[in-house]
Amino acid sequence: MFDRLIEKLKETPRKIVFTEGHDARILEAAARLKQEGFLTPILVGNVDVVTGKARECGFDIEGLEILDPATYPEMDKMVETMVALRKGKMTAEQCRDALAKGNYFGTMLVKMGYADSLLGGATYSTADTVRPALQLVKTKPGAHLVSSCFILVRGEEKIAMGDCAINISYEDTLDKEGNVVVSAADKLAEVAVEVANCAKLFGIDPKVAMLSFSTKGSGKGGTVSLSQAATAKAKELAPDLALDGEMQFDAAVSPVVGQLKFPGSPVAGYANTFVFPCIEAGNIGYKIAQRLGGYEAYGPILLGLNAPINDLSRGCNADEVYKMAIITAAQA
């Protein structure tokens, strides 16, 4: 899978910003990327601190660009651009203070076209990575929310799961008069299509199961009606996509059970892309697959943004940073 993504990056060179350039795991991954030469890292941080840490750990980052918000020559222009993007919600002074931090500074480098993608979160929380992205890079045209996908790999087998990290639940968005502007089902349907598109990036031909504790109306209550409505809307959004629901997990993966419970479905029993109705089910589900099923889990891969920006686990290691950098840059 990664060989395929690396070949793509060799054809189209990309720059990726690491918001925590002083972190040893980031430095190890950046040194590896520098040596292999298919992706250009940019490290955010104090030059002396970053180079000192690299020297201390024995990582060769010579020649890599290190950008320090405190000495960045285009900071005034960056502040001015951020003030315009925030549309009166932040003063110039507040923007300057925010840009002193690697997460905001790195996100603005992407927004202003200096870099193609960003990877952060080795020391920042998910919220501190996602918030600047939403405020500055924003969602892409037609997107109503940011969601996420995990790619799980076991040998030659690859599956996709979403959303397991961002949206706690799906609620209707209302206008001031109380009218539904974007329904919860619209949002879940959008997530399903985004997760399927993400799966394609990794060579998965998506067969999407809209998961539930019910199969084809066998259960009532909870999120069943949400999954049913989202299935119908997702089929309207992407009529050529192999997608069906609502269905239980056994019906999604077992041909015998799937065709018994959901006869004639092109997905039931053969699903490789799974869309959960809430974060509780999704987060638990992918971790069960990872810990008990022996899958390697890559993500969360953020979906719906105008540029590739992804979040690391604070417990990540250098190999995970390296692989997530490849995934992130390949989204550009």
N, C-alpha and C positions, 0 to 999 in steps of 0.2 A: 504493500500500500504506500509506504513512504518513498520507495524507489520511483513510483509513478508521479507522486507529488514533486519530488526533487527534479525529475526530468522536466516537468512543467515550469518550475522556477528557473531552470537553466535556460529555457527558451525565452522567458520574460523576467529579466532581473528585477528584484524588489528590494526595498529598504524596510526594515522593521525596527521600531522604537522599543527599547526595554526601559520601563520607567524606574527601575531600581538597579542602576548600573553598578552600585557598590556591593550588591549581594553576590556571594561566592558562587551560588548556583547559576545565577545569570551570567557571571563572568566565564564560568566553565563552558556553558552552552555557547556563548558568544565567541569564545576562542575556537571552539569546534567548528562553528559556522564560518568563521574567518578562514580556517585551514581548508575547509571543503569548498568554499568559494562560490556557492550557488545562491547565497542570500547575504545581504549587507546589513549587519547590525549597527544601530545607533544607541549608545549608552547615555542615559541621563544621570547626571550627578556631578559632584565636585571632581575636577580632573585629578587633583593630587590624591584624593581619597580613593577614587576608582583605580587609578594606576597603582597606587600603593597596595591596595587589596589584591589586585591581580598579581603583582610581583610577589607578595607574601604567599599566595596560594600556588604560584608557579604556572599561571595561565598567560599565554602569549596573546595580548590584545593590541600589539603594536600596529599602528596604522588605522585602527578603528576610531570612528568619530565619537568624541565624548562631549556632550553639550550640558553646560551648567546654567540653570535658569538665572543664577546670580550675575553671570557675566555675558549672557546671550546678547549679541549686538543688535538683534532685531526685536528686543523686548517691547519697546514702545509701540511698534507696529502690531505686535501680537496682542498687547493690551487693548489697543484701539479696535482690533478685529473682534476680540472677545466681548468688549462692551457692546458692539453692534449686534453680535449674536445673542446676547442676553436681553437685548431690547428693554433696557431700563430696569431690569431685575437686579443688576449689580453695578456699582459705581466703578470708575477706573481704579480707584484705590483697592476695592475689594477684588477686582480682577487681577491686579498686580500681586496681591497677597496669595490668591489662589494659584497663580502661575509660578509662584516660588516653589510649589510642590510638584514632584515629578509626574503625578497622575494627570494634573491639568496641563502642565507644560507639554508632556508627551502627546496628549490628545490634540492640542493645538498644532503641534508639528504635523500631525496627520491631516487635520482640518485645512491647514494652509498649504498642503501639497508637498511638504518637505520629506515626508515618509509615506509609504503606502499602507502601513498597518502598525498595530501596537499590541504588545503583550505585557500585562502587568499583573499584580496580585501576589507576588512572592512575599511581600510584607504588607500590602494593602488588603482591605476587605473587598469582597465582591462589590458591595455598594460603592466603595471609593473608586473602583474601576469603571463601573457602569454609569454612575452619576455624571462624570464629565463627558462621557460618550453621548448620553442623552441630551445634555445641555448644549454641546458644541457640535458634534458630528451629526447627531439627531437620526431619526428613523428615515429610511429610504422612501421615495415616493410610493404612496399606496399602502404603506405599512402602518398599522395602528398600534403596534407594540413590539417590544424586544422579547425574544424568546431564546431558547437554547437547545442544543442537540449534543448528545454523547454518541460517539462512535465506539462500539465494542468489538474487539477482535480476539478470536481464538483460533489459532492456526490460520487456515485459509478462509475461515468463516467470518463474515462481517455483518453486523446489524446496527441499526440506528434507533435511538430512543430520545424522545422529547415530550414536553419540556420538563426537565428534571431539576432545574436550578434557579429559574427566574420568577415565573408567575405562580404565586401561591394558589390562586384560584382565578376563575374567569367570571367577571361581572359585567353587566350592561353599563355602557357609558351613556349618561343622560345629559341633555342640554338643560338650560336654566328653567325651562318650563316642564321638565320631567319627561320629555320625549326621548325614546331610545335613539341614539345617534349611531352607536356601534354595539351590537348585541354580543353577549358572552359567546354565543355560538359562532358569530363571525370571527371572533378572536381565536377560538380554538381551531376553527377551520383554517385560518391564516397560519397558525402554528403548524398544522399538519402539512400544508403545502411547502412551508419553509424547511421543515425537517426532511421532507422528501427531496427537495432540491439540494440540501446539504448532503444527504446520502449519496446522491449522484456524483458529487465531487470526489467521493472516495471509492468510486467504482461499483457502488451498489445500485442495482436496478430495483427501485423501491416498490415494494408491495406493502401498502400502508394499512395497518389495523388500528381503528379507533377503539381503544380499549375501554372496558367497563366491567362491572360485576354481572352484567346482563348480556345475553346474546340474542339479537334480533327480537327484542321486546320480552324476553323471558323474565326480566326483573323490573321492578318499579321503584321510584324514589331516588334519593341521592343525586348523582350526576348522570343518570341514565338518559333523561330527556335532553340534557346538554349534549351528550355524545351523539344522540340520534340527530339532533338539529345540526350539529357541526358536521356530521358526515354528509348530510344533504348539501350543505353550503360548500364544503370542500369539493364535492363533485362538480358543483357549478363553477367554482374557481379554476379547477384543473380537470376538465372532463376526460382528458387522455390518461390521467394518472390512475394506476391500479390501487384503489382505495375502497375500503368497505368497513362497515360497523353498524351499530355498536356490537362488540364481541368480547367475550372473555379470553384470557390469555391462552387457555388450553385450545380453544377453538381457533385462535390465531396461528398456533404453531403445529398442531397435530392434524394431519390430513384426515384421519379417521374421525376424530372429534369434530373438526371444523366442518366437514361435509355432512355430518350427522346433524349438528346444531344449526348450520347455515348452508343448506344445500344450494349448489349452484354459484356460490360466491367465488370470484376469481382470486380472492385473497385468503379466505378462511383455510387454515392449515398450511399456508405457504408464506406467511408474513415475514418480512425481514426489517420492517420499519414500524415502530410502535409509538403511538401517540396517547399519552396519559391524560385523564380528565382533570388532574390537579397535581400539584407539586408533591404532596405526601405520597401518592401512589408512585409517581415517577422517580422520586429520589430513592425511595425504598427499593423499587424495582431494579434500577440500574445497579445499585450496590449489592443486591442479592446476586445478580448475574456476575458481577465482578468478583465478589468474595466466595461464593459457593459454586458458581458456574465456570470459574477459571478464565473469564474474559479480561483482557486488558481494556481499560476504559480511558478514552481520550476526550477531554472536554472539561467544563462546558464550552462549547463552541457557540458564540453569540450570533443570533440571527436577527435580521430586520434592520440593522444599522446601515448608514450610508458608506461605511468603510469597515474593514475587518479590524475589530478590537476584541481581544479575548482576555479571560481572567484565569490566572493560575491558582491552584490551591496553595495556601501558605505552608502546607506540608510537602510541597513538591520537591523532587530531586532534579539534578542537572539534566538527566536524560529526558525527563518529562518536559522541562523547559525547552530543550532542543526540538523535541517532537511537536510541541504546541506551537513553536515558532514556525516550523514548516507548514503546519496546518493553517495557521493564521495568514501567513504570506500567500499561501495558495488560494485563499478566498478572494484575494484582490483581483 
